[in-house]
Amino acid sequence: MLRKQPAWSPEAGAEPNLAEPAPSANEEVELKLLAPAGVLDKLCEAPVIVRYGRSAGATHRLEATYYDTGDCALFSHGLSLRVRRAGKKYFQTLKCGPTDGQPFSRAEWECLVTGDGPDLAQLPVSEIGAPLDGLSPDALAPIFRTTVRRRTQRLDVGGTIVEVAFDEGTIGAGDRSEALSELELEVKAGDKRVLYDLGLELLETAPLRIGVRSKAERGYELAFGVAPKATKATPPSITAEHSVDDIVGLLLANCQHHLLANQAVAEAGQDPEGVHQMRVALRRMRSACSLLRREIGSTSLAGFNAEAKWLAQLLGAARDWDVFVRETIIAPSEAVETDLFNFDGLREAAEPHRVAAYAALREALASQRYNRFQLSLRRWIESHSWRNELEDRSLAVLLEPAPLFACRVLTRLHRTVLSRGEHFRRLEPTARHRVRVELKKLRYAVDFFRGALGENAEARNYIGQLAQLQDDLGRDHDASVAWPLLCALARDSVASDVQCSIGVVMGWQARDRFVVGRLHKSWQQFKSMSTFWSG
């Protein structure tokens, strides 16, 4: 359901009745695009805006104050509460975070209030639940403010009404502030796919990028230093009642949401988990594209897989240097105690390589290519475009029940792993890595379809053993990843004690690569497991 029009807004004319009951939740469907300073005026005259504009637009000055408790109870529950002044009117808005698979949609409650402070009585507290139920209004205090010059214009795109807001201003908390320059496209009525069409056209006009953080999230970071946190994948909401047609959209939407949720953390570069989780999201996405393309034959999936591979390579470089600096050096540096080696110097020598890898990643995330990939994928999902790409004989597959589809996919992937791992003890490191790659595909597929197949002890045992073997093979592979990094550092101009440290780490990694006995044991345990889905 698309967002219903609120009773009144700064851009509309009629006032609401304050005697009306508390508002129901509306679904806000909005695409935020960040713009470089000074670009918004140019965007107002962009061909796509002029072509669909219904009027000349209007400009307003909006001042908003965000409220929370002293311990940020609202923020910790994924909520934001603001009171916005527009002229002589005040509007209270409570927003939730996006639901899984819907990164551009969120629930909100909006109403007119009589003063510049929040009025919890105007909200359906029992419907919203924690932490509002039982919360005293006195517990709320202003946290930060935004001051925005907003120019709004309505577009009519084939009957779909989209409101475009060009926002320029500041976010301020105490003596700290930062500028904002962005445009927001919100569907007021009609087809939300239009958002992504408009976004793709606007990318051709200016160097825009998808905004993955709300004004509220940016404000909390200013006020409390609350940096964005890395987010692990959640299982897609695939159940036994779904068909393959449902699975395509649910699966790729889940993967894309996971990717976008970690983008800000990766860009900040302070928490290596952000890059790691983006890589996991891309591996999950590529696995999903691979298994779906094999089953339904959609040609677009190959293109999305190629873009995901391109981005994964850039993330891989940053991740490899993160692991090297934070993990690879630790064990040998703690085991070898002598003044002949300088492991701190080795970290310092590696740091410029890590910084360069992150710079390349940030450049890619700001590029038209990356943002076009995200918008194109979102539109493809919302449009169910795979239905138009299939041959008649493949359409029947879309009606197949999820459990039947899942069993066929998992059986094939399990057999591929066993085939790759034949004569496991004699496999060279490169061959073991191929086993690891296929094992990851199987692990992701199991996670994808757990909801459709049901949970039981046999499934948990299988997943546990699968995870153990994957972890062991991952440690085995880490040595091969570290070797080229060490060689690159050895070619740099570094002190002799740092060169000696490089030699120590090389030796340590070489030793670890030959610990095959433990790997073989994990492999045998996995190989003996029965497949829980065939029982």
N, C-alpha and C positions, 0 to 999 in steps of 0.2 A: 504494500500500500504506500502510495506517495504521500508526502507531507501535505496536510491540509492547511489552508490559509488560516493564520491566527486571526483572532477577532480584530486586532488593530496592530499596526506596525508603523514605524516612522515614515515608511514610504506609502502608506495607504491613508485614506481620508476619514473613515468613520471611526468613532470612538467606541470602545467596548462598554458593556454594562458592568459596573463593578459588583453588582448584586448577583451576577452569574455564578454558577458553581465552579469549583476548581477545574481548570482545563484538563482535558485528556492528553495523553502523549501524542505528539505529532512525529512523523518520520522526516527528518531533514536529510535531503539528498543533495550533497554539495561537493563540488570539486574546487579545491584551493590551488591556485597557481602563483608561485612567488615570482616577482619581477624585480630586475635591477632598479636602483634608484633613478628616477627621471624618465622611466619608460611608460608609466601609466597613462600619461597624457597622449602619447602616441597610440597606445592600445585603444583608447576611446574612439579613435578614428580608423581602427583596423577594418578591412573590407568585410569580414564576417560580422562585425558589430553593426556596421552601417547597413549591410544587406538585410539583416533581420530585425533591426531596431524598430520599435513601435512609436517611440517618441524621442525627444531630445535628451531625456534623462533629467535627474534632479540631484542637487548636491546638498549634503547635510553635514553638520559637525556633531559627532557622537562621542560622548564621554561615558565610559563604563568603569564600574568598580566591582572587583571580584571579591567574594567573601568566603571565609572558611573558619573552622575552629583553630585553636592554638596548635593542635596536633595534626592538622590537615586531614580531618576525618573524611571530608567530602572528596578530596583529591585521592586519598588512599582507596576509595570505593569507585574511582573512575568517573566522578561527577565534577561539574563546575557550575558555580552559582554566581550570576552577575546581575547588577542593576544598571541599566543603561539609560542615560539621559539623552533625549532628543527634543530640543526646544524646551518646552515647559512640562513635558511628559516624562514619566519614568516607567521603564519596562523591566520586569524581572524574568530571567531566563535560566532554567536549569537544564543542563545537557548531560547525557550519558556518553560513554565511549562507544565506538563502533562495535557491532556484533561480529562474530567470526564469519569471515568470507564476505563482509560488506564494509570495506575500509572507508567508503565515502558516504555511508549512511549512519545516522545516529538518532536516538529518540530525544525529544526535547519538550519541555513544558514552558509556555510563554504567556505572560499576562501583564496587564497594566497594574501598577501599584501606586499608592498615594504619596510616597515620599522617596528619599534617596537611599533608604535602607531596605533590606530584604523583608518580605512578609511571608513566612512559612505557611500561614493559614490559607494562602492562596494556592497552595500546592496540594495535590492528592497524596498526602504523606503515606497513607496506608497502601496505596498502589506502588509507590516507589520503594518503601521499606527502608532498610538500613542505608545510611546512618541517620536519616531524617526522623524516623519514628523515635520519639522520646528526646529529640534534640531541642534544647532550649534556644529561643532566638537570641538570648543574651550571650550565648556561647560563640556567636558569629562575630567576626571582626574583618575590616577591610584588609586585603592582602596586597593587591596591586591594582593599577589602573591602566586603562588604554584611552588614548585620545586620537580620534581618527577623523580625517576629512574623507567622507564617502560620497562618491558619485554613483548613483544607481541608474540602471536602464533595463527595461524589459525587452526581451526578444521573443518573437513569435516564429518558431521554427516548425513549419508544417502543422501547426495546431498545438505544439508543445510550448508552454510558456516558461521561459528561463529568465530569472533575474540575475543580472551581472552587477556586482558591487566592486568598484575600484577603490581600494582602501590605502590611504597613505597617512602615516602618523607615527606614534610612539607607544611603547609599552614601558611603564615605569613602576619601580618598587623602591621606595625610599630614595636614596641618592643614585640609584642605578637605573639606567634606561637603555633601550635599544630601538632602532628605527624599524618600521614595518612598511613594506610595499608589496601589495598582493592584490589579486582579484579573485573573487569568489563567484562561482556559477552555481546557482541553486534552481532546481526544478520546482516550479510552483504548481504546475498541472501538466500532465501528459507523460511522455516517454522519457525515462531517465537516461536512455542510451544516447540521447541528444547531447548530454553533457560531454561525452567523450568525443563525439564528432566535433563539437565546438572547440574542445581542448586541443585536438589534433590540428585544427585549422589555425588556432592561435599560436601554436608552436612554430608555425611557418612565418609568423609576423615578428616575433621577438624572442630573445633567449630566456624563455620561461622554464620553470621546473615545478613538478608536483610538490605541494606543501604537505608534508607528512606530520607536522605538529600544529596543533591549534594555538590560538592566541593564549588560551589558558595555560597550556603546557609551557609555552615560552615565558609566561608571567611567573609561574611557580619556580622555574629555574632561576629567574632574576631574583625573586624574593628569598628563596631558601637554598639556592644552589642545587635544586633537585634536577639532576641530569637525567635524560631519558635512560630507561633501563632495557637491557636486552630481554627479548621475549622468546621462549621456546615454542616449538610447534604444538598445536593442539590437534587431536584427531579430527578429521572432517566428520560432519554429522551424517554419515552414510549409515542407513539402517537396512534391515531385511526387506522393508517395504519399498525401497527405492529401485528404480530401473537403471540400466546403463545410461540412458539419456539424462537422468538426474545426476548420476555419478560424475559425468564429464564436468558439469558446471560446479558442483560442490567441491570436487577435488582441486580443480585449478584455482577456484576462488580462495580456497583455504591456503594453498601454497603462495598465492600472490599476497594475501593479507599478511602472512608470516614474513615475507620478504619486505614489504613496506613498513611493517611494525618495527623492524630493526635498522632501517636506513639511517635514522638520525643518530643512533648510537655508533654505527660504523663511521659516519661522517665526522663525528666528534673525535674519534680516535683515542679516547681515554680508556675505554673498556674493550679489550680484545674480543669479548664475547659477542659484541655487535657484528663484527665481521664474520665470526664463526657461525652465528645464527643465520646471517644472510647466505652464507655458503650452504648451510643445511637446507634452507628454503629453496635454493636453486637446485640442489641435488634432488630434493623431493619433487620439485617441479619437472625436472628433466626425466626423472623416473616415471612420473605421471604421464608426461607427453609420450614417452617411449611405449609404455604399455597400452595407452589408449590408441595411439596411432596404429599399433600392431593389430588391435582388435577392431577399430572402426574405420581406419584408413584416411582420416582427415589430413589434408595436405598442410593446413595452417599450423598444425602441431609441430611439423618439422621446422617451420620458421621460428616459432616461439622457442623451440629447443635450441636452435642456433644462437638466438639472442641470449638465452640463459647461459649457454656455454661461454660466449664472449665475456659476459659479466663475471662468471665464475672464475675465469682465468685471472682477471684483475684482483678479485677478492682473494684468490689463492696466493698471489704474491705477498699481499699484506699479511695474510694469515701465517704464511711460512716464516716471515721475519718475526712476527709476534711470538710464535712458538719457540723459535730459536732463542730470542732474547729472554723470554720468561720461563722456558722449560728446559730446552736442550742443554744449556750450559750448566744447569743447577747441579745435576748428579756428579759430573766430573769435577766441578769446582769445589764441591764439599768433600769429595774423596781424596783429592790431591792437595796436600798442605805443604807448600814450599814457595819460597820467594822467587823461584825461577819462572813462575807462571803469573800472568796478569789477566785474570778473567774479567775484572771490571773494565780493563782496557779493551777486551774483546767485545763486551757489550757496547762500549762507546763506539767501537769501529763498526758495529752492526747497525747502530742507530740511524745513521744517514740513509742506509738502504731501506730501513723500515719507514722512515719519513717519506722517502721518494715513492715507495709503494702506495702509501696512503694518499699522497698528493695525486698520483695517477688515478686512484680510485675515486677521489672527490671530483676530479675533472670528468670522469666517466658518468658519475651520478648526476652531474649538472648538465650533461650533454643532451642534445635533441634526440639522439639515438636511444638513450635509456628511457627518457620520458615518453617518447613515441611507443616504445615497447610496452611500457606499463599501460598507457591509455588504449593502445590497440588490443592488448590482451583483455582489458576490462570490457571493452565494447564487444569483443568476440564472445566473452562469457555471457554478458547481459543479453546478447542477441541470439544465443543458442545457434551460432553460425555453423557449427559442425553439421547440423541437419541438412544444410544446403550443399555440403561438400561430399556427401556420401553417394555411392552408387546405390541403385535400387536394392541390390542384394544385401547391402550392408545395413539398410534401414531396420531390418528385423532385429539386428543385434541391439539396437537402442531400446527395444522392449524387453530384453532379457532381464530377469530378476537379479538383484545385486548378489545374493548368495551364490547362485550358479556361476555368475561372471567371476566372482572373487575366487571360487574354488579352482576354476580353470586357469586363471592368471597365476595364482600361487603355486599350483602344481607345476606349471611350466617353469617358473622362476626357480623353484626348489630343485628341479631336475637339472637346470642349467648350472646351478652352484655345484651340485654333486659331480657333474661332468667336468667342470673346470678344476675341481679339486681332486680328480683321480690321481692316484700315486702321489698323494700330498707330500709325503716326507721327502721325495726327490725333486720337488718343484723349486725352481730358481726364484729369487726375490721378485722378478718381474711377473712371473706366472702366479706367485702368491698374491701379488697386487691385483691381478685380474680376478682372482677368486674373491678378493675383498670388494671389488667394484660390483660384482654380481650379488655378493652377499648384502651390500647396501640396498640394492634394488629390491631384494627380497624383504629386507627389514622394513623399508618404507611401505611396500605393498601390504605387508602384514598390519602395519599401523593404519593404513588407509581403510582396510576392510574389517577391522576388529569389531566395529559396531554392527556390521551386517552379519558376522559369523557368530557373535556371542562370546562371552568370557567364561572360561572354566580353568581348572587347575592344569589341564593338559596344554591349553593355549599359553598360560603364563609360564610353564616350564619351557616350552618351545621358544618363546620370546626371550626368556632369560638366557638360555644357552646360545641363541642367535646373537644376542648382545655381547656375551662374553667372548665369543669367537671374533666378532667384529672388533672389539676393543683390543684383543691380542694381535690381530692382524694390523690394526692401526699403529700400535707401538712398533711393530716390525717395519712398517712402511715409513715411520718417522725418520729412521736412519737414512733411508735413500733420499728423502726430502732434504735433510740437513747437509748431505754431502756437497751438492753444488753451491750451497750458501757458504760453506767453509772454504771451498775452492775460490769463490769470488772474494772472500775476505783475505785469503792468502795472497791474492794478486794485488791487493791494496798496499799502499805504503804505510806499514804499521811497525811498531817497535818490536825488537827481537823477542821480548818476553810475551808479547801478544801472539807472535808467530808460534812460539812454543805452546801457548794455550790452544791454538788452532790444532796443532798436532795431537795434543792430549784428547781433545774432543773427537777428532777423527778416529783415533784409536778406540775411544770409548764406544763410538757408534758402530765401528767395525765389529767389536766384540758382541754388541747386542744383536747384530744381524745374524749371528750364527747360533743364537739360542732358539733352535728349531724344535727341540723336544717338547717344550711347553705348548708350542703351537700345534704340534701333532696330536697331543692329548686333547686339546680343545676341539680340534677337527673331528677326532674319533667320537667324542661325546656328542657333537652336533649331528654327525652322520648317523648315529644310532637312534636319534630321536624320531618318533612317529609324527606324521603331519596331522595336526589337530583338526584341520578342516575336512579331512577325508574320512573321518570316523563316523 
